Amino acid sequence: MLLNSKHKTKQTYMKTLQFNVPTMRGQSLTIQEDILETFYPHFHRHQEAQLMWIKKGKGVLIVEDTLHPF
């Protein structure tokens, strides 16, 4: 946590976990189904593109430096 002395506000920075998506040799697409009460809770990044289909729920998706409510 960082305290901004000029404005007396607290800024919280999230640690980013580097994640390697497991793939099998020769595959260009991996499909994974997660049936959970909550999403993966850690802010992470990886080089691979990630598509998510959310059937039900609400929240905020963080992509780089932008927030996307759903």
Steps between C-alpha positions, in 0.01 A plus 500: 500500500630845414401819678486800269621784725381779268135390499500288819341207319587133509577321176505122489704317240418142406786257448482333160568127478665382181306195383588249230194339343562124477475371144569168333755482223344572160182657642406858424180505708427392855149488647444499873169497687496636854184463708572707810327734742765767436756582232872438524584762764855594396590782262704321233634536150612275219594532135213286374162647407221409741129488419250464783130420483323604817154344509385666820644749747630851535828666576784698348751367248844664519693502172836674525406849625126496421195382695206330327182439705290198404 
